[in-house]
Amino acid sequence: MKIQYKASIIMISLGIVVILSTTFVFSYLNKRTSLQEELRNIKNLSYETAHHLDLHLNTNIEVSRAFAEAPVIKEALTTSNNEFESISKPERLKKIETLNKQWMETDNTSDPFIQKRLDNPSADFLKSQQIISPGQYGEIFLTNKFGLMISSTGKLTTLAHSHKYWWKSCYYNGKGRIFLDDRGFDDSVNGYVLGIVVPIYDNNEIIGIIKNNINLEEVLYKMIYNFDTNYKTKIQIVRSNGLVIAEKGKEPLSTSLDEIIIPIIGVNTTGSEIIEIQNTKTLLAWSPVQISLNSDLHGFGGSNVSIDHSLGNVNESWHIVLSLDENIAFADVNRTTRLIMITEILFTIISSVFALLMGKWFSKPIINLANLADKIGKGNLDLKANIKMKDEIGILSASINKMTNNLKRTMASRDELSKEIKLRKEAEKIAHLGSWELDLINNKLQWSDEIYNIYELNPEDVNPAYELFLQHIHPEDREFVNESYTNFVESKTPYDIVHRIILKDGTIKIINERCKTIYSDNGSSIRSVGTVQDITKQKQMEDELARQLKEKEIILQETHHRMKNNFASIGSLLQLQSSSLTNPEAISAVQDAYGRVNSMSKLYENMLLDSNYKESSVKDYMGKLIDDISNLFLNKKNIVIEQNINDFNLNSKDLVALGIILNELLTNIMKYAFAGRDSGLIDIMIEKNVNDITLTIQDNGIGLPEGFNINTQTGFGLQLINMLTEQLRGNFKIESKNGTLSTLEFPI
């Protein structure tokens, strides 16, 4: 068969083998990797979603606690409790029963008896919260320590509540705890409602209970739809009995989980596994909403049916369940596999055609050389190849001519052979590289001259042997070297080790030894050949470089620690100076300076803890900075600061500027925004977009002074903000909007 046809057949056969093997291996490995990656991803997503829901519920709990701490609430409770404590228990129970009956029989909300609880200072306070957050709250009402409602945002079915499950669970035998009343669908807000029941204390004694019914339907479905926009996985918020609270395109509590899933999620831990649902393999992940697990701090549950709600919770916890059809998970892998197979088929066809054409072109001079070699073989030594090509064929042509000349001379030049041997020895000497050969059948070892030089032995004084080799190995390495070589011969695996040798004068050298073994047809070892290279100087240089690098790291760490200590000293001096001043303006100026130093100190501390000195985490840095600023204003402990900060890294220069700007804005808010108030809300958001970063700070304080114009302000704080904004090449604006809204945007 001609060579051009052989090349085409080889290319086609090789292509088929490559296509089948690579396609199978890629598909198998990629599917297995993709499966594990998807399981890990949806497990993490289920935990993050459950954690997000936990944070939202805890935020609502803190808001309800803030309601409970209002002076008007405690004043109303004290008055009511004093009234009912002044009479005996039997009289008190009878009076509560009478009032409750009158309440239930009175339908006219304008009746003075009803209005007494709907139109009073504490009721007005509760109604104001509904106005602040329209659509978020259902009924909000307050009971005294005996379960009698004393104020409400609307007329409820009953006046007495001490017998109800949520009141008892919150009262908790007098110890008190937060109770989340999973009411299901509530008529009062026409949506899915969770009642937050909070005990109110005075001197560690429960003096009343406040219940805040929150409409969660919009929040739950927004979470579901936002998730579905970004991921191909189905997400459900469910109860532990399988009833689905929220799912895209489904009414709340209208569907249930497959019965196979219910016992899996009942373990109240985060997990993932592959299950089969209706003959379809499905990737499943789940995570409990921690706050829905009953504890001494939080109660969670409800009643299946009540007067004004349905499908309530009966001692069931909430869970986030994510599911993904295995076929969907493998869709990308299958598309990639098909694309690879098509590409390889096209490449094989093109390569085969090319091999056929090139084989025909390449074979012509080879055929000519074959005919010439045949003639030379018949004794015509005067012939010469005249092919002048600068490739292997040209080399072959020259080799044939050389062979012809050699045949004429009958033998190669001995001088050329000696020169070649000399060059090889010189190369071994320069590289400190010797060679050896061990006849395993006759146990005969041969060394090159360079091995004698490495071991500093005279070839005339010693007879190379394996035992002599072992004698020169460092005692601590001898067993390792012997076992390595023995195992290498037996297992037919590569042999490449580094070990120490000891010379006669006690000098220690480090050598790199490599070896391969030749085996007979029956698999028995015949001989081993290898090299020995002296790498002592190389190892010494490596050790010295490592030592110098360690010294530089220690110096750098010491410098960082000294800088951190300097920041701490400056901060301490500023605080000490502040404590010795009496002028409010001077104190404020020193505190401002301390805040600016502290913002730079926090960044430097982040850089010290992080191996990446060029940039730091915005979320970690800003979180610590906000906490430190808040701690400076102990008289503002009822001001709630909500943080919504993306987790990303920013270069240290821009992060310092951003931290100082946030310090200036937050310090001014804490000083002036809530004048005359004990509580307030500050919302801080830092968001990284595609091309820029946005800092937004919103408070619900008194807003900016009338006629405020940022361009005419001469205060140092605003001048500093403007200067740093220019440094960031950004834009800054401040306006009165439900308090004060400050916005900074700058490019990445």
C-alpha positions in Angstrom: 0.0 0.0 0.0 1.3 3.4 -0.9 2.4 5.8 1.8 -0.2 8.5 0.9 -3.0 6.0 1.4 -1.5 4.7 4.7 -1.3 8.3 6.0 -5.0 8.9 5.2 -6.1 5.6 6.8 -4.0 6.4 9.9 -5.4 9.9 10.2 -9.0 8.6 9.9 -8.5 5.7 12.4 -6.7 8.0 14.8 -9.5 10.6 14.4 -12.2 8.1 15.2 -10.4 6.8 18.3 -9.8 10.4 19.5 -13.4 11.4 18.9 -14.8 8.5 20.7 -12.4 8.6 23.6 -12.4 12.3 24.2 -16.1 12.6 23.8 -16.8 9.8 26.3 -14.2 11.1 28.8 -15.2 14.7 28.5 -18.9 13.8 28.8 -18.4 11.5 31.8 -16.0 13.8 33.7 -17.9 17.0 32.9 -21.3 15.5 33.9 -19.9 14.2 37.2 -18.2 17.5 37.9 -21.2 19.5 36.8 -23.5 17.4 39.0 -21.4 17.9 42.1 -21.0 21.6 41.4 -24.8 22.1 40.9 -25.5 20.2 44.1 -23.0 22.4 46.0 -24.4 25.6 44.3 -28.1 24.9 45.1 -27.2 23.8 48.6 -25.4 27.1 49.2 -28.2 29.0 47.5 -30.8 27.3 49.8 -28.8 28.3 52.9 -28.3 31.9 51.6 -32.0 32.3 50.9 -33.0 30.9 54.3 -30.5 33.2 55.9 -31.8 36.2 53.9 -35.4 35.3 55.1 -34.1 35.0 58.7 -32.5 38.5 58.5 -35.8 39.9 57.2 -37.8 38.4 60.0 -35.3 39.5 62.6 -35.4 43.0 61.2 -39.2 43.0 61.7 -38.8 41.7 65.2 -36.4 44.5 66.0 -38.9 47.0 64.6 -41.7 45.5 66.8 -39.4 45.7 69.8 -38.8 49.4 69.0 -42.6 49.9 69.1 -42.7 48.2 72.5 -40.1 50.5 74.0 -42.1 53.7 73.1 -42.8 55.7 76.3 -46.5 56.1 75.3 -46.9 52.3 75.2 -45.4 51.7 78.6 -47.4 54.6 80.1 -50.6 53.0 78.8 -49.7 49.6 80.1 -48.8 51.0 83.6 -52.2 52.7 83.8 -54.2 49.7 82.7 -52.2 47.2 85.0 -52.7 49.5 88.0 -56.4 49.6 87.4 -56.8 45.7 87.2 -54.2 45.0 90.0 -56.3 47.0 92.5 -59.1 44.4 92.4 -59.0 40.8 93.5 -58.4 38.0 91.0 -62.0 36.7 90.9 -63.3 40.2 90.4 -60.6 40.9 87.7 -61.5 37.7 85.8 -65.2 38.6 86.0 -64.6 42.2 84.8 -62.5 41.0 81.9 -65.2 38.5 80.9 -67.9 41.2 81.1 -65.8 43.7 79.0 -65.0 41.0 76.4 -68.7 40.1 76.1 -69.7 43.8 75.7 -66.9 44.2 73.1 -68.1 41.2 71.0 -71.7 42.4 71.1 -70.9 45.9 70.1 -70.8 46.2 66.3 -70.8 50.0 66.0 -67.1 51.2 66.0 -68.2 54.7 66.9 -69.5 53.5 70.2 -67.5 55.3 73.0 -66.7 51.8 74.5 -65.0 50.8 71.3 -63.4 54.2 70.7 -61.8 54.1 74.1 -59.4 51.5 72.7 -59.2 52.7 69.2 -58.7 56.4 69.9 -56.1 57.0 72.6 -52.4 58.0 72.5 -51.0 54.5 72.3 -53.5 53.5 69.6 -52.5 56.7 67.7 -48.9 55.7 68.0 -49.6 52.2 66.5 -51.7 53.8 63.7 -48.8 56.1 62.8 -46.6 53.1 62.2 -49.1 51.8 59.7 -49.0 55.2 57.9 -45.2 55.2 57.8 -45.2 51.8 56.1 -48.4 51.5 54.1 -49.5 48.0 53.1 -46.8 46.3 55.4 -48.9 46.0 58.6 -52.2 44.5 59.4 -53.7 45.0 62.8 -51.3 46.2 65.6 -52.7 45.9 69.1 -51.5 46.0 72.7 -52.7 43.9 75.7 -51.9 44.5 79.4 -50.3 41.8 81.6 -53.8 40.1 82.0 -54.4 39.7 78.3 -56.9 42.6 78.0 -56.5 44.7 74.8 -56.0 48.4 75.7 -55.3 49.8 72.3 -55.5 48.7 68.7 -55.4 50.1 65.1 -58.8 48.5 64.4 -61.7 46.6 66.0 -60.7 43.0 66.7 -63.1 40.1 67.2 -62.3 39.8 70.9 -61.1 42.0 73.7 -59.6 39.3 75.9 -56.6 37.4 74.6 -54.9 35.7 77.5 -56.5 32.3 76.5 -55.1 32.4 72.9 -52.2 30.3 71.8 -50.0 33.2 70.7 -50.5 35.1 73.9 -49.6 32.1 76.1 -46.6 31.2 73.9 -45.3 34.8 74.2 -46.0 35.1 77.9 -44.1 31.8 78.3 -45.0 31.2 82.0 -43.9 34.7 82.9 -40.4 34.4 81.4 -41.4 35.9 78.0 -40.1 35.3 74.5 -40.7 36.4 71.0 -43.4 34.4 69.3 -44.0 34.4 65.5 -47.6 33.6 64.8 -47.8 31.9 61.3 -51.4 32.8 60.6 -51.5 31.7 57.0 -54.0 33.8 54.9 -55.4 36.7 57.0 -58.5 38.6 56.0 -57.3 41.7 57.8 -54.7 42.4 55.1 -55.9 40.1 52.4 -52.5 38.3 52.3 -50.1 35.9 53.9 -49.6 37.2 57.5 -47.0 36.5 60.2 -47.9 37.9 63.6 -44.9 39.2 65.6 -45.7 39.0 69.3 -43.3 40.8 71.6 -43.4 40.8 75.4 -42.9 44.3 77.0 -40.9 44.5 80.2 -40.5 46.8 83.1 -37.8 46.0 85.7 -37.5 42.4 84.2 -41.3 41.8 84.6 -43.7 41.4 81.8 -46.2 44.3 81.9 -47.9 43.7 78.5 -47.7 42.1 75.1 -47.8 43.8 71.7 -48.8 42.0 68.5 -47.9 43.2 65.0 -49.4 41.4 62.1 -47.1 41.8 59.1 -48.1 41.1 55.5 -45.3 38.9 54.1 -46.8 37.9 50.8 -45.2 40.6 48.7 -41.8 40.0 50.4 -41.9 36.2 50.0 -42.9 36.4 46.3 -40.4 39.1 45.5 -37.7 36.8 46.9 -39.0 34.0 44.8 -39.3 36.0 41.6 -35.9 37.7 42.1 -34.3 34.3 42.6 -36.1 32.8 39.5 -34.8 35.7 37.4 -31.2 34.8 38.2 -31.2 31.0 38.4 -32.7 28.1 36.5 -33.5 26.3 39.8 -37.1 26.1 41.2 -37.4 27.6 44.7 -40.1 27.0 47.2 -40.7 28.3 50.7 -42.5 25.5 52.5 -43.6 24.3 55.9 -42.2 21.1 57.4 -45.5 19.3 56.6 -44.9 20.0 52.9 -47.4 22.8 52.4 -46.0 25.3 50.0 -46.0 28.9 51.4 -44.6 30.6 48.3 -43.8 29.4 44.8 -43.7 31.2 41.4 -47.1 31.2 39.7 -48.9 29.5 42.6 -51.2 30.8 45.3 -49.9 30.6 48.9 -50.7 27.3 50.6 -52.4 25.9 47.5 -49.9 23.1 46.7 -47.7 20.6 48.6 -44.3 19.0 48.2 -44.0 15.5 46.8 -44.3 13.0 49.7 -40.7 11.8 49.0 -39.3 15.2 49.9 -41.2 15.8 53.2 -39.2 13.4 55.5 -35.9 14.6 53.9 -36.3 18.2 54.9 -37.7 17.3 58.3 -34.2 16.9 59.8 -33.9 20.7 60.3 -30.4 20.9 58.8 -29.0 22.2 55.5 -28.4 19.4 53.0 -28.6 18.2 49.4 -29.0 15.0 47.5 -30.2 13.4 44.3 -33.7 11.9 44.4 -36.0 10.4 41.9 -39.4 12.0 41.5 -41.9 10.5 38.9 -39.0 8.6 37.2 -37.0 11.8 36.8 -33.7 12.3 38.7 -33.9 15.7 40.5 -31.2 17.6 42.4 -32.6 18.7 45.7 -31.3 21.1 48.3 -32.9 22.4 51.5 -32.2 24.6 54.4 -34.4 25.5 57.5 -35.3 29.1 58.3 -33.5 29.1 61.7 -35.9 31.5 63.5 -38.8 29.1 62.7 -37.2 26.4 65.0 -38.7 26.8 68.4 -36.4 27.8 71.3 -36.4 29.6 74.6 -35.8 32.8 72.7 -38.2 32.4 69.9 -41.5 30.6 69.5 -43.0 29.7 66.1 -46.3 28.2 65.2 -50.0 29.0 65.1 -53.4 27.6 64.8 -54.8 25.8 61.8 -58.0 27.8 61.7 -59.0 30.9 63.5 -61.8 33.5 63.3 -60.0 35.8 60.8 -57.4 33.6 59.2 -57.1 30.1 57.6 -54.4 27.4 57.0 -52.4 28.5 60.0 -49.2 26.8 61.1 -49.5 23.9 63.7 -46.0 23.6 65.2 -44.3 23.4 61.8 -41.0 25.0 60.8 -40.2 26.9 57.5 -37.7 25.6 55.0 -36.2 26.8 51.7 -36.4 24.0 49.1 -34.5 24.2 45.8 -35.0 21.6 43.0 -33.4 21.2 39.6 -34.2 18.6 36.9 -31.0 16.6 36.2 -31.6 17.0 32.4 -31.7 20.8 32.8 -28.4 20.7 34.8 -26.8 18.7 32.0 -28.1 20.8 29.1 -25.0 22.9 28.8 -22.7 19.8 29.1 -24.6 18.0 26.3 -24.5 21.0 24.0 -20.7 21.3 24.6 -20.2 17.6 24.0 -22.0 17.7 20.7 -20.1 20.8 19.6 -16.8 19.1 20.4 -17.8 15.9 18.5 -18.8 17.9 15.4 -15.6 19.9 15.5 -13.4 16.8 15.8 -15.2 15.0 12.9 -14.7 18.0 10.7 -11.1 18.2 11.7 -10.5 14.5 11.0 -12.1 14.8 7.5 -10.0 17.8 6.6 -6.8 16.2 8.1 -7.4 13.0 6.1 -7.8 14.8 2.8 -4.8 16.9 3.6 -2.8 13.8 4.5 -3.7 12.2 1.2 -2.6 15.2 -0.8 0.6 15.8 1.2 1.5 12.1 1.2 1.4 12.1 -2.5 3.7 15.1 -2.7 6.1 13.9 0.0 6.3 10.3 -1.4 7.8 11.3 -4.8 11.3 12.2 -3.5 11.2 9.2 -1.1 10.5 6.9 -4.1 13.4 8.4 -5.9 15.7 7.9 -2.9 14.5 4.3 -2.6 15.4 3.6 -6.2 18.8 5.3 -5.7 19.5 3.2 -2.5 18.6 0.1 -4.4 21.2 0.9 -7.0 23.9 1.8 -4.4 23.1 -1.5 -2.6 23.9 -3.3 -5.9 27.4 -1.9 -5.8 27.2 1.4 -7.8 29.0 3.6 -5.3 29.5 6.5 -7.7 25.9 7.6 -7.7 24.8 10.6 -5.6 21.5 12.0 -4.5 20.8 15.4 -6.0 17.7 16.3 -3.9 18.3 19.8 -2.4 15.6 20.1 0.2 15.9 21.7 3.7 13.8 19.1 5.5 14.0 15.5 6.6 14.1 14.3 3.0 17.0 16.6 2.3 18.7 15.2 5.4 18.0 11.7 4.2 19.4 12.5 0.8 22.6 13.9 2.4 22.7 10.9 4.7 22.7 8.6 1.7 25.5 10.5 0.1 27.4 10.4 3.3 26.7 6.7 3.6 28.1 6.2 0.2 31.3 8.1 1.1 31.6 6.1 4.3 31.3 2.9 2.4 34.1 4.0 0.2 36.3 4.7 3.1 35.1 1.4 4.7 35.1 2.9 8.3 34.4 6.1 10.1 37.2 8.4 11.2 38.5 7.5 14.6 39.5 11.1 15.3 35.9 12.2 14.8 34.8 9.5 17.3 37.3 10.6 19.9 36.3 14.2 19.5 32.6 13.3 20.1 33.5 11.4 23.3 35.6 14.3 24.5 32.8 16.7 24.0 30.4 14.5 25.9 32.7 14.3 28.9 33.2 18.1 28.8 29.4 18.6 28.8 29.1 16.2 31.8 31.7 18.0 33.7 30.2 21.5 33.1 26.7 20.2 34.2 28.1 18.1 37.1 26.2 15.3 35.5 27.5 11.7 35.4 26.0 8.6 34.0 26.0 4.9 35.1 24.8 1.5 34.0 24.0 -1.5 36.2 23.9 -5.0 34.8 21.3 -6.6 37.0 22.0 -10.1 35.8 25.8 -10.0 36.5 25.6 -7.3 39.2 28.2 -5.2 37.4 28.2 -1.4 37.7 29.8 1.1 35.4 30.4 4.8 36.2 31.3 7.7 33.9 34.3 9.8 34.8 32.1 12.6 36.2 30.6 10.3 38.9 34.1 9.6 40.2 34.6 13.4 40.3 31.3 14.0 42.2 32.2 11.3 44.8 35.8 12.5 44.7 37.1 9.0 44.1 40.1 7.8 42.0 38.9 5.2 39.4 42.1 3.2 39.9 41.4 2.9 43.7 37.9 1.6 43.7 35.8 -0.9 41.9 32.2 0.4 41.3 29.5 -1.6 42.9 26.0 -1.1 44.2 27.3 -1.6 47.8 29.9 1.1 47.3 27.2 3.4 46.1 25.1 2.7 49.2 28.1 3.3 51.5 28.5 6.9 50.3 24.8 7.7 50.9 24.0 9.7 54.0 22.9 7.3 56.7 19.6 9.1 57.2 18.8 8.7 53.4 20.3 5.2 52.8 17.1 3.2 53.5 15.0 5.6 51.5 17.3 5.4 48.4 17.5 1.6 48.6 13.8 1.2 48.9 13.1 3.7 46.2 15.3 1.9 43.7 14.0 -1.5 44.7 10.4 -0.4 44.4 11.2 1.3 41.1 12.5 -1.9 39.6 9.6 -4.0 40.8 6.8 -1.6 40.0 8.3 -0.2 36.7 7.6 3.3 37.8 9.8 6.5 37.2 12.8 6.9 39.5 13.7 10.6 40.2 14.9 11.3 43.7 17.1 13.8 45.6 19.3 12.6 48.5 22.6 13.4 50.3 26.0 11.7 50.0 29.0 11.9 52.4 32.5 12.0 51.1 35.6 10.6 52.8 36.4 14.0 54.4 32.9 14.3 55.8 31.7 16.8 53.1 28.0 16.5 52.4 26.7 16.9 48.8 23.1 16.9 47.5 22.5 15.0 44.3 19.6 14.4 42.0 19.5 10.8 40.7 17.4 9.6 37.8 17.1 6.1 36.4 15.2 3.8 34.0 15.3 0.0 33.8 15.2 -2.2 30.7 13.2 -5.4 30.9 13.2 -8.6 28.9 10.2 -9.9 27.0 9.1 -12.0 30.0 9.1 -8.9 32.2 12.3 -9.5 34.2 14.7 -6.7 34.8 17.9 -6.8 32.7 19.8 -3.6 33.4 19.3 -0.1 34.8 20.8 3.1 33.3 20.7 6.5 35.0 22.3 9.8 35.8 23.8 11.5 38.9 23.9 15.3 39.1 25.5 17.4 41.8 22.9 20.1 42.8 24.5 21.2 46.0 25.1 24.8 44.9 21.7 25.0 43.4 20.1 23.9 46.7 22.2 26.3 48.7 21.1 29.2 46.4 17.4 28.1 46.9 17.8 28.0 50.7 19.5 31.4 50.7 16.7 32.9 48.6 14.0 31.4 50.9 15.9 32.9 54.0 16.0 36.4 52.4 12.4 36.2 51.5 11.4 35.3 55.1 13.5 38.2 56.4 11.6 40.6 54.1 8.3 39.3 55.2 9.2 39.8 58.9 10.3 43.4 58.2 7.1 44.1 56.3 4.9 42.7 59.1 6.8 44.7 61.7 6.3 47.9 59.6 2.6 47.1 59.4 2.3 46.6 63.1 4.1 49.8 63.9 1.8 51.7 61.6 -1.2 50.1 63.2 0.2 51.1 66.7 0.7 54.7 65.4 -2.9 54.9 64.3 -4.0 53.6 67.7 -1.8 56.1 69.5 -3.2 59.0 67.5 -6.7 57.8 68.2 -6.1 57.5 71.9 -4.5 61.0 72.1 -7.6 62.4 70.3 -10.0 60.7 72.7 -7.9 61.8 75.7 -7.9 65.4 74.3 -11.7 65.2 73.8 -12.3 64.1 77.4 -10.4 67.1 78.7 -12.3 69.7 76.6 -15.4 71.5 77.7 -16.1 73.6 74.6 -18.7 71.6 72.5 -17.3 72.9 69.2 -13.8 71.8 70.2 -15.1 68.4 71.3 -17.0 68.0 68.1 -13.9 68.9 66.0 -11.7 66.4 67.9 -14.3 63.7 67.5 -14.4 64.4 63.8 -10.7 64.1 63.6 -10.8 60.8 65.5 -13.4 59.4 63.1 -11.2 60.3 60.1 -8.2 58.7 61.7 -10.3 55.7 62.7 -11.5 55.2 59.1 -7.9 55.0 57.8 -6.9 52.8 60.7 -9.6 50.3 59.9 -8.5 50.1 56.3 -4.9 49.6 57.3 -6.0 46.9 59.8 -7.8 45.1 56.9 -4.7 45.3 54.8 -2.6 43.9 57.6 -4.9 40.9 57.9 -5.2 40.3 54.2 -2.3 39.0 52.1 -3.5 41.4 49.3 -2.1 44.8 50.3 -3.4 46.6 47.1 -7.1 46.2 47.8 -9.5 45.2 50.7 -13.1 44.0 51.2 -15.5 47.0 51.2 -18.1 45.0 53.2 -15.6 44.1 56.0 -14.1 47.5 56.2 -17.3 49.5 56.1 -19.0 47.2 58.6 -16.3 47.7 61.2 -16.2 51.5 60.5 -20.0 51.9 60.9 -19.9 50.0 64.2 -17.1 52.2 65.5 -18.9 55.4 64.5 -22.1 54.1 66.1 -20.2 53.3 69.4 -19.0 57.0 69.6 -22.7 58.1 70.1 -23.8 56.0 73.2 -26.7 58.5 73.7 -28.1 57.4 70.3 -28.4 53.7 71.1 -32.0 53.5 69.8 -31.0 54.6 66.3 -31.1 51.6 64.0 -28.5 51.4 61.3 -29.3 49.0 58.4 -26.5 48.0 56.2 -26.8 46.7 52.6 -23.3 46.5 51.4 -22.1 44.4 48.4 -19.2 42.2 49.1 -16.4 43.2 46.7 -12.8 44.5 46.8 -11.7 48.0 46.2 -8.2 49.5 45.8 -6.9 50.9 49.0 -6.6 54.6 47.8 -10.3 54.8 46.8 -11.4 52.8 49.8 -9.7 55.4 52.2 -11.6 58.2 50.4 -14.9 56.3 50.5 -14.4 55.5 54.2 -13.7 59.2 55.1 -16.8 60.4 53.2 -19.0 57.8 54.9 -17.5 58.8 58.3 -18.3 62.5 57.6 -21.9 61.8 56.5 -22.7 59.3 59.3 -21.2 61.4 62.0 -23.2 64.5 60.9 -26.4 62.3 60.8 -25.7 61.0 64.4 -25.1 64.6 65.6 -27.9 66.5 63.9 -30.5 64.4 62.1 -32.3 63.2 65.2 -32.2 66.3 67.4 -34.9 66.0 70.0 -35.5 62.3 69.2 -34.5 59.1 71.0 -34.8 56.8 67.9 -34.3 56.8 64.2 -33.4 54.7 61.2 -30.4 55.0 59.0 -30.1 53.0 55.8 -26.6 52.6 54.3 -26.2 51.0 50.9 -23.0 50.5 48.9 -23.6 48.9 45.5 -21.1 47.8 42.8 -22.5 48.2 39.3 -20.9 47.3 36.0 -19.0 50.6 35.6 -19.4 52.5 38.9 -19.9 52.3 42.6 -22.8 54.0 44.4 -22.9 55.0 48.1 -26.4 55.9 49.4 -27.2 57.0 53.0 -30.8 57.7 53.9 -32.1 58.8 57.3 -35.6 59.5 58.5 -34.4 62.5 60.6 -35.4 66.2 60.5 -33.8 66.8 57.0 -31.7 69.7 55.8 -32.2 73.3 57.0 -34.5 75.4 54.8 -32.5 77.1 52.0 -29.6 74.6 52.3 -27.2 74.9 49.3 -24.1 72.6 49.2 -22.2 75.0 47.0 -22.4 77.8 49.6 -21.4 75.7 52.6 -18.0 76.5 54.1 -17.8 73.8 56.7 -14.7 71.6 56.7 -16.6 68.3 56.5 -18.4 69.2 53.2 -15.2 70.7 51.8 -13.5 67.4 52.6 -16.3 65.4 51.0 -16.1 67.6 47.8 -12.4 67.3 47.7 -12.5 63.5 48.0 -15.3 63.3 45.5 -13.1 65.0 42.9 -10.3 62.6 43.8 -12.6 59.7 43.0 -13.8 61.5 39.8 -17.3 61.1 41.1 -20.5 63.1 41.8 -22.0 63.9 45.2 -25.4 65.3 46.0 -27.5 65.7 49.2 -31.1 66.5 49.5 -34.1 66.4 51.9 -36.2 63.3 51.1 -38.1 61.6 53.9 -35.2 62.9 56.1 -31.9 63.4 54.4 -30.6 61.4 51.3 -26.9 61.6 50.4 -25.7 59.9 47.2 -22.1 59.4 45.9 -21.4 57.9 42.5 -17.9 57.3 41.1 -16.4 55.2 38.3 -14.6 51.9 38.9 
